[in-house]
Amino acid sequence: MKGNRLSPEEKMKMIQEQNQRIKENMKKVKYKILVLSGKGGVGKTTVAVNLSVALQKEGYKTGILDVDIHGPNVPKMLGMEREKLIMEGGRIIPPEWNKGLKVISMAFLLQGKDTPVIWRGPLKASVIRQFLADVEWGELDFLVVDSPPGTGDEPLSILQLIPQTDIAIVVTTPQDVALLDSRKAVRFARELGVKKIGLIENMRGFICPHCGKEIYLFKKGGGERSAKELGIEFLGYLPLDVSVVECGDEGIPVILREGRVKEKMIEIIKRVEEWLN
């Protein structure tokens, strides 16, 4: 060994020990849900955050793991940007939203909100391993994983490290270009062995504040049709609503605000519960 560099044997031993800790941690989690998308900008993090908050409000012990290494936005949407990770007895103690929802994100490790993460694949895989192995998740009913868009390093690492992932939820918008990429995300989850795959159609229907008419800016129904064609569960749709933008910027989960988005999100939560049970 030269300096602080590990020999191949030491690296292998470290990985084996991490794998064992991951296995022990994940045994304490009843259901693991991966939220992914084929492309960016479809509201995947909004879905992951509000799904987690809704589950926690329903009384479930819930954690959310943000593995979007380059664009970790979960803390922003939960109003937790100033939180930092704490080490205790060699374990990482996750900050909690509302004294119950455990949250882990790369954002907690950055020096400032403008600090970029300039990493290649191996480093990203390494930090995801650490989040799964060394975080004190404890006993959880649900662990929701928010991954970056696409089918690259981060979602691949999650599905390889947690092969027993219960559900993959693919988020899409109704237009064809988003649906094309979402179908690839479905195929990706299938090939990695996820048995239950569901689809949510986001940004469907906008209520004009002046005339009250519903306008379909991005079409409608494409997600439902794709789900039928692919033989997966259609979990529901979320409307396009200015409250989503306002709440995201204010760090308030939109499901806490009365309105159509909350109603539709509660319907989706009920479908997920029924599906799992």
Sequence and secondary structure as in RCSB ss.txt:
>XXXX:A:sequence
MKGNRLSPEEKMKMIQEQNQRIKENMKKVKYKILVLSGKGGVGKTTVAVNLSVALQKEGYKTGILDVDIHGPNVP
KMLGMEREKLIMEGGRIIPPEWNKGLKVISMAFLLQGKDTPVIWRGPLKASVIRQFLADVEWGELDFLVVDSPPG
TGDEPLSILQLIPQTDIAIVVTTPQDVALLDSRKAVRFARELGVKKIGLIENMRGFICPHCGKEIYLFKKGGGER
SAKELGIEFLGYLPLDVSVVECGDEGIPVILREGRVKEKMIEIIKRVEEWLN
>XXXX:A:secstr
  TT   HHHHHHHHHHHHHHHHHHHHTEEEEEEEE SSSSSSHHHHHHHHHHHHHHTT  EEEEE  SSS  HH
HHTT TT   EEETTEEE  EETTTEEEEEGGGG SSTT      HHHHHHHHHHHHHHB   SEEEEEEE  SS
SSHHHHHHHHH TT  EEEEEE SSHHHHHHHHHHHHHHHHTT SEEEEEE S  EE TTT  EE TT SSHHHH
HHHHHT EEEEE  B HHHHHHHHHT  GGGS SHHHHHHHHHHHHHHHHH 
